[in-house]
Amino acid sequence: MPQVVGRQYKEILKKYLESHSEEDLYVGQQFSRRFIEKEIAPEDVISIHKSALLELHPELQDEVWDSLDFLIEMMIHYGFTLRERQSLIRKQEVIQMEMNVATKVQNTLLKTESPIVEGLDVGWISEPARQMNGDYVHFLNREHESSVAVADVMGKGIPAALCMSMIKFGMDGLPGENSSPGNALSIINRIVEKSVDDSMFISMFYGKYDSKERIFSYASAGHEPAWHFNSDTETFSELDAKGLLLGVKVDSAYEERSVSMQQGDFIVMMTDGVTESRTEEGFVEMKTIQNLLVEVKDKSAREIAEYVYKSLAEIQNYKLSDDFTIVIFKKN
């Protein structure tokens, strides 16, 4: 078959060299499809061209034939590289399709509703640095109580999403009569320890606001400490509690603490994508983040969260280095 194609190509080339017309050039352009249909490699196309030219103009100088031989060798390597690239592109397209599906599943599966509790204003933002989010926020709403889990899976992609689905399973199964933060983390820890691979590490901050007592109780599984803003003194205090990462030890105990909330106070819960925001000059200082919070302390919880996110995103030229999650519990 290449011989037939070669003879046809020679006739087309001959006509074009004689006429140099647009019509004959167009015929050649259309004929190039035959090379694709017959799966003729680029280096073989040049060989066909060389053979046709050798028959039509054997008197050409040796440099012409040498240059064509050089081009053939170039095209051999070009062909290998092109095929590898096309194969890689096809694999990437498949992976991207799978990621799109996984992202939709994650968004549907991990969807949560903001709580509506008397005297409490809640605002939150969770933005992934890439396509899939390694952070997780989940609310549990009961009469006079609102609980929130802020988790960070130390990994990305589909494995992280699967870990989060396991956490949601544990959250939804928490007993209502004993949902204290320390107990909640102990239950979720046992689920994670049995179900999640040892290579995955999960930190979580669990907080619960009691509207009757105006008390915010909390526990932490190796997570970023939350901050309590005191509206009277306009100062921040760190809300930290002892506890191992989830899944490290099946019988881990989690320290539980609490803080009283007054009018205008708010709790800031976040992942390290907030506290470890960084620019070309280095990490953004915690004092800078706290100053941003103070600037909008009189705004709603949602507005506070949005302001901090937009400000830190601008500082980083809108290129998040890590998943960004911030949750605000504000006492009305």
Buried (B, 14 or more C-beta within 10 A) or exposed (E): EBEEBBEBBBEBBBBBEEEEEEEBBEBEEEBEEBBEEEEBBBBBBBBBBBBBBBEBEEEEEEEEBEEBEEBBEEBBEBBEEEEEEEEEEEEEEEEEEEBEEBBEEBEEEBEBEBBEBEBBBBBBBBBBBEEBBBBBBBBBBEEEBBBBBBBBBBBBBBBBBBBBBBBBEBBEEBEEEEBBBBBBBBBBBBBBBEBBEEEBBBBBBBBBBBBEEBEBBBBBBBBBBBBBBBBEEEEBEEBBBEBBBBBBEEEBBBBBBBBEBEEBBBBBBBBBBBBEBEEEEEEBEEEEBBEBBEEBBEBBBBBBBBBBBEBBBEBBEEEBEBBBBBBBBBBE
